[in-house]
Amino acid sequence: VQLVESGGGLVQPGGSLRLSCAASGFTVSSYSMSWYRQAPGKERELVAALTSAGGSTNYADSVKGRFAISRDTAKNTVYLQMNSLKPEDTAVYSCNAFRLLRDYWGRGTQVTVSS
């Protein structure tokens, strides 16, 4: 089982990035998939979640209207589209897959929003 994030980088305020989380060893549509982030000196926080059943989404208040989580079952990949980025969005973003007692994490990808 593996989750590999990509797509992070340096972007100016107001810019956009799309993060990808490629899964192997399981099917993303069978798991609740989430993106978390952790900034230096801060606790990890849930950014966005996508349930397996029904595909409903949930977002942190700080990113509502700016971020969107989605999945491509053919590619077995989950995405996080991030628009109107702010300096406070700077963090390491990690992908999580959860189902019953199974809990998988990727290593994360750095997102830096700075001019």
C-alpha positions as CSV (number, residue, x, y, z in Angstrom):
1,V,0.0,0.0,0.0
2,Q,1.4,3.4,-1.0
3,L,0.3,7.0,-1.3
4,V,2.5,9.4,-3.2
5,E,1.8,13.1,-3.2
6,S,3.0,15.5,-5.9
7,G,2.3,18.9,-7.3
8,G,3.6,21.1,-4.5
9,G,5.9,24.0,-4.9
10,L,6.4,27.8,-4.6
11,V,3.5,29.9,-5.8
12,Q,2.7,33.6,-5.4
13,P,-0.3,34.8,-3.4
14,G,-3.5,34.5,-5.5
15,G,-2.0,31.6,-7.5
16,S,-3.2,28.1,-7.9
17,L,-1.8,24.6,-7.5
18,R,-3.2,21.1,-8.0
19,L,-1.9,18.4,-5.7
20,S,-2.1,14.8,-6.7
21,C,-2.2,11.7,-4.4
22,A,-1.5,8.5,-6.4
23,A,-2.6,5.3,-4.6
24,S,-1.4,1.8,-5.1
25,G,-2.4,-1.4,-3.3
26,F,-6.0,-0.4,-2.7
27,T,-8.8,1.4,-4.5
28,V,-9.4,5.1,-3.6
29,S,-13.1,4.8,-4.2
30,S,-13.4,2.3,-1.4
31,Y,-11.8,4.5,1.2
32,S,-12.5,7.9,2.7
33,M,-9.7,10.1,1.3
34,S,-8.5,13.3,2.9
35,W,-5.9,16.0,2.6
36,Y,-4.2,17.3,5.7
37,R,-1.7,20.0,6.2
38,Q,0.8,21.0,8.8
39,A,2.6,24.3,9.0
40,P,5.8,24.8,11.1
41,G,5.0,25.0,14.8
42,K,1.3,24.2,14.2
43,E,-0.8,21.1,14.6
44,R,-1.8,19.0,11.7
45,E,-5.3,20.1,10.4
46,L,-7.8,18.5,8.1
47,V,-8.1,20.5,4.9
48,A,-10.6,18.5,2.8
49,A,-12.2,15.1,2.9
50,L,-14.1,12.9,0.4
51,T,-16.2,10.0,1.5
52,S,-16.2,6.7,-0.2
53,A,-19.9,6.2,-0.1
54,G,-21.7,8.9,-2.0
55,G,-18.6,11.0,-2.5
56,S,-19.7,13.8,-0.3
57,T,-17.0,16.4,0.6
58,N,-16.1,18.4,3.7
59,Y,-13.7,21.4,3.9
60,A,-12.0,23.4,6.6
61,D,-13.6,26.8,7.0
62,S,-10.3,28.4,6.0
63,V,-10.3,26.9,2.5
64,K,-14.0,26.7,1.6
65,G,-14.7,28.2,-1.8
66,R,-11.0,28.1,-2.7
67,F,-10.0,24.4,-2.5
68,A,-11.7,21.4,-4.1
69,I,-11.0,17.7,-3.5
70,S,-11.8,15.1,-6.2
71,R,-10.8,11.6,-7.4
72,D,-10.2,9.9,-10.6
73,T,-11.0,6.2,-10.2
74,A,-9.4,5.3,-13.5
75,K,-6.1,6.7,-12.4
76,N,-6.7,5.7,-8.7
77,T,-5.7,9.2,-7.8
78,V,-7.1,11.9,-5.5
79,Y,-6.6,15.6,-6.2
80,L,-6.7,18.8,-4.3
81,Q,-7.2,21.9,-6.5
82,M,-6.1,25.0,-4.6
83,N,-7.0,28.4,-5.9
84,S,-6.6,31.9,-4.5
85,L,-3.7,30.7,-2.4
86,K,-2.7,32.8,0.6
87,P,0.6,32.9,2.6
88,E,-1.2,31.1,5.5
89,D,-1.8,28.1,3.2
90,T,2.0,27.4,3.4
91,A,2.4,23.9,4.8
92,V,3.3,20.3,4.1
93,Y,0.2,18.7,2.6
94,S,-0.4,15.0,3.1
95,C,-2.8,12.5,1.7
96,N,-4.7,10.1,4.0
97,A,-6.8,7.0,3.2
98,F,-9.1,5.6,5.9
99,R,-11.4,2.7,6.1
100,L,-12.4,0.8,9.3
101,L,-9.1,0.0,11.0
102,R,-6.9,0.8,7.9
103,D,-5.2,4.2,8.0
104,Y,-2.6,5.1,5.4
105,W,-0.5,8.2,4.9
106,G,1.7,9.6,2.2
107,R,4.9,11.5,3.0
108,G,3.6,14.8,2.0
109,T,4.4,17.6,-0.4
110,Q,5.5,21.2,0.5
111,V,3.4,24.1,-0.6
112,T,4.9,27.6,-0.1
113,V,2.9,30.7,-0.9
114,S,5.1,33.7,-1.0
115,S,5.9,36.7,-3.2
